[in-house]
Amino acid sequence: AIKEFPVPRVQTLAVMRTDLAHESPRNQVLTEMFLDLTGDYLMEALYLSSVAGYSFSMGSSDSGFTCAVQGYSQNIQDFLSSALSIVAAPPLSPTRFESIKEETLRGYENFYQAQPYEQASHYASLAVNPAGFSIPELKQAVSGMSLKDVEEFVPELLRSKWSLETLVHGNLKRDQAEELTKLFRDKLQGEAENATNSTPLQQKKQLDLGKGSSYIVPMSLTNPEELNSAAVVKLQLGTRSELSVKDLSIASLISSMIQEPAFDDLRTKQQLGYIVSAGMGITRNAFSLSVLVQGAQHSAEYYDSQIEAFLHNFGDQIAKMPEKELDSFKASLESALLRKDLTLMDRGVRYWDPIGKQLYNFSWNIDRVKALRTVTRKDLMKFYKERVLDPTTRRRLCVRMESQEEAKRGVSLVNPAVEGEIVKDLNAFRSQLREFSA
């Protein structure tokens, strides 16, 4: 039981990791169809339970699919059992299938009408994802799909070998938590041959751009009415095995420090565009720093050059920053990392974060705080120069989404253009890269 949250509530989060779900564009779409159709039926079937305070939802992940369950301790096992029984043999509606298929196709078609920065971010992620698929590939997979395809795929997906990771927390005992976990295999796989044979936990890896790399991916917007262009710069900082806890604390510090200056410089002062952001994230096993700008006044190449200039200027700011101000940033980050959980949901998010990221270190916030307290300005500058600024050691990728109006603007560059190898074919480019080792 959890003393801080005496209400008899339980939250269970689970991820079923199986390569089959994303083995091909077809399998990825079939998995999403299964989740959408089943989720539709569950909303209706579990309505009375939801009124009573219980919830069950499913979602896709880059390694399979997830389930989230909440409810009162006393009846949570019965509720989960009922929900999983539906998931194991969902009644798939032909009418809803056609509707969802149409919505999915429309969503893929509308991708090209999306904001330029959203398209650029998609291509930046795709460029370093060894198992990702393009919008045309996914659209083609949906076009020829039938309800029978989904019906035949569901048992294949559920009976495949998958690794199961669950987080059960709240007010219940250990043996009850173990019973809830056991339900996922008992209900979804039953007596299947693979019911007790899970695949080893496979770390999903990102493609390594390589030290000293600089790639430019020029993409043209197909919407003639879109006047905005965008540039998304991704700098791979390293993997969880490559970066020490101190490195991770420095990366987190840079992420917290860079957001406001990026907006102030690129948006407020230079007025490059209404959409500007900067920060660190983790995808698969790699940490990256990303900066994006979208606007209608300049070219994507111009935005790329201004982002590069900003990164150098920000390095100068760090070097000249008063010690008191640097300590203030460190104290603010420490406070955020040690923030107390106010609800059971907050606790679940904090526990699930290292599971979803496949870090499996439940004290990584505390570990980063301990390391942060030892970080000096010299440490910060060394990391920033090596992984963000130095062309011989950093890993850099920029996606330039170019509007059809760019050629008419004739905007000259204020700062030198960023040099890099032009990527004309993303699939060919990805095939030349190796995955990070871990």
Disulfide bonds with the S-S distance in Angstrom:
none
